[in-house]
Amino acid sequence: MKNHEIKFKERNSNYSIIIGNNVLNLLPGKIKLLCPKSKKIALIIDKKVPLKFHKKLKQILRKYDLSFLYFTAKEKNKSINTANFYLEELLKNKFNRSDLVIGVGGGITGDLTGFVASIFKRGINFINIPTTLLSQADAAIGGKTAVNCRYGKNLIGSFYQPKFVLNDTEFLKSLPRKEIICGYAEILKHSIIKDKKLFKWLKKNTKDLLLKRSEKLIYAIIKSCKIKLSVVMKDVNEKGLRMILNFGHTFAHAIEVKNNYSNNISHGEAVLSGMILAVRLSNLLKICNIETLEDITKIYRDNKLMYTVNKYSNYKKINELLPYLLNDKKNDNDKINFILLKKIGKTTLPNKFKMSLNKVKGLSKAIAQY
């Protein structure tokens, strides 16, 4: 199966996303081309990445002065304190701006590594090697980097584009179903907000996708990357249109914070919950019809994903999320800025639906009754 290249282009940054199986060997050549002055490379690598990939990276990058900095990839560890630890490691090892930092892991690792790279001496070369379906299909694209704090998720961060993104689907073979579902949530989100044809494809192919059929994974990752890039390139710094990519995430981030970033619920599972809540709200406000809600709910039922939503058939559980909704980064006042759904492939525009906590609370029973 051939490799695929997608190019990101905007005024201040151009880079490629390579997607394929066993493409890790392309890394040394890309580094030589894009970072010709680099002598030192720091790899911030998720401890869960199988050891064979650690060994392969060490072998193919043997001409460089390597520092392997291991990371326990949990939302609780994606913090300013952790970022500071890695910054001090780079300083201690005398890295300069012409050297290179590579993130090897999922979305949490990529977010943290990109943030570290963006603020180290005001910016060091950065390459992202995403190793989960979530990061390959979504998180590694677009240049958003961040860490969490006790007030909410991703509230401290920057926009910083990598030199290159390498999506090797070989990494995905070792992932458990829960991790595949996590990435599937973002692929499904992209289809719901922007691509009716992809949504129809997912209705037919989700089972194979969740079983990690290689050709299905590559197709879905390519489509997902293209959708995200089509939005990001129009609004790199998330001033407007890019906010539609946060569909479902207003509730999802509240769920994650409320659960103290527990491993019991992944980011993708929270997004699956959040999208259904957002579509229910959209229907209650007569923005989308009941057929749209039923169409999306059916894809959950057909693929045994309703477990992510069932607890929110209790309005008390929805009300418990309300205090956390106000800290969503899309908000610019004391109202909640929702991205809602008109139909498959089309959302409302950002900043068009802002609701008070009391209004959402008044609708919570109706949201739960679906």
ABEGO torsion letter per residue (X at the ends): XBBBBBBBBBAABBBBBBBEBGAAAAAAAAAAAABAABABBBBBBBAABBAAAAAAAAAAAAABBBBBBBBBBBAAABBAAAAAAAAAAAAAAGBBAABBBBBBEBAAAAAAAAAAAAABGGEBBBBBBBABAAAAAAAABGGBBBBBBAAEBGABBBBBBBABBBBBAAAAAABBAAAAAAAAAAAAAAAAAABAAAAAAAAAAAAAAAAGBAAAAAAAAAAAAAAAAAAAAABAAGABAAAAAABGAAAAAAAAAAAGGBAABBAAAAAAAAAAAAAAAAAAAGABBAAAAAAAAAAAAAAGAAAAAAAAABAAAAAAAAAAAAABAABABABBBBBBBABBGBBBBBGABBBBAAAAAAAAAAAAAX
